[in-house]
Amino acid sequence: MAKYIVTAQATIRREGLEEVFSLVSAVTVNDESGLPVTGLSKSNFRIYAASTQLIPLTIDQFAEPDLSKTPGLYLLLADYTVAAVGGFLFVFTVSKSAKKGYTIASAVKLE
């Protein structure tokens, strides 16, 4: 099976003065030979909060920045409501046709 090599960095940010938070993520996708994968869409990505089970998050915003400067980079924004302060784990999956890949990233919520 063909695979993607996926990396991700994430942070949790507060939206305004409300107790509403978002998970802001930068995800890179490369093929097995290390070449950037471009042209993916929001539907190719999934984000899960990792606890004792995987909880799917809704991706609200999706962008593929300037391909000439950052090929294979995708920016994702997902709602993430969390009361606790501390570190959290997230699983990022990417799939298109028979190609699949995933990575795990941590994010910290600060007060």
C-alpha positions in Angstrom: 0.0 0.0 0.0 1.3 3.5 -0.9 1.7 5.8 2.0 2.0 9.5 2.8 4.6 10.9 5.3 2.7 13.3 7.5 4.0 15.8 10.1 2.0 18.3 12.1 2.4 21.1 14.6 -0.5 22.4 16.6 -1.6 25.0 19.2 -4.8 25.7 21.0 -5.9 29.4 20.9 -8.8 31.3 22.5 -11.3 32.9 20.2 -11.9 36.3 21.6 -13.0 36.7 25.3 -15.3 33.6 25.2 -14.5 30.2 26.4 -14.3 29.1 22.8 -11.0 27.5 21.6 -9.6 26.4 18.2 -6.9 24.0 17.3 -4.6 25.7 14.8 -2.5 23.2 12.9 0.2 23.2 10.2 0.4 19.8 8.4 3.0 18.7 5.8 2.3 15.8 3.4 5.0 14.1 1.4 5.0 11.0 -0.7 7.1 7.9 0.0 10.0 9.4 -1.9 9.9 12.6 0.1 8.3 14.8 -2.6 5.6 17.3 -1.4 2.0 16.3 -2.1 -0.1 19.2 -3.4 -3.7 19.5 -4.4 -5.3 17.8 -1.4 -8.7 19.1 -0.1 -10.3 19.4 3.3 -12.0 16.1 2.8 -8.6 14.3 2.6 -7.9 15.3 6.2 -9.2 14.1 9.6 -8.2 15.3 13.1 -9.0 13.4 16.2 -8.5 14.4 19.9 -6.7 11.4 21.5 -8.0 10.4 24.9 -9.0 6.9 25.9 -10.6 6.9 22.5 -10.3 9.0 19.3 -12.8 11.9 19.2 -13.3 13.4 15.7 -13.0 17.2 15.3 -14.7 19.2 12.7 -12.2 21.1 10.4 -13.7 24.6 10.0 -11.1 26.2 7.8 -8.6 24.7 5.4 -5.9 26.4 3.3 -3.1 25.3 1.0 -0.7 28.3 1.1 1.4 29.5 -1.8 2.6 26.4 -3.5 5.8 28.0 -4.9 7.0 28.8 -1.3 5.6 25.9 0.8 4.5 22.9 -1.4 2.8 20.2 0.6 1.9 22.5 3.5 -1.7 22.7 4.7 -3.2 24.9 7.4 -6.2 23.6 9.4 -8.5 25.2 12.0 -10.8 23.1 14.0 -13.2 23.9 16.9 -11.9 22.4 20.1 -13.7 23.1 23.4 -11.7 22.1 26.4 -12.0 23.2 30.0 -8.7 21.9 31.3 -5.3 23.6 31.1 -2.4 21.5 29.9 -1.2 19.3 27.1 -3.3 17.4 24.7 -2.6 14.8 21.9 -4.1 14.9 18.4 -4.0 12.4 15.6 -3.9 13.8 12.0 -4.8 11.4 9.2 -4.5 12.0 5.4 -6.0 9.8 2.8 -6.6 10.0 -1.0 -7.4 6.9 -3.0 -5.1 4.1 -1.8 -2.6 6.4 -0.2 -2.8 7.0 3.5 -0.7 8.5 6.3 -1.0 9.7 9.9 0.9 11.5 12.6 0.5 12.4 16.2 1.0 16.0 17.5 0.7 17.6 20.9 -0.7 21.0 21.7 -0.8 23.0 24.9 -3.6 25.2 26.2 -2.3 28.1 28.3 -4.3 30.4 30.5 
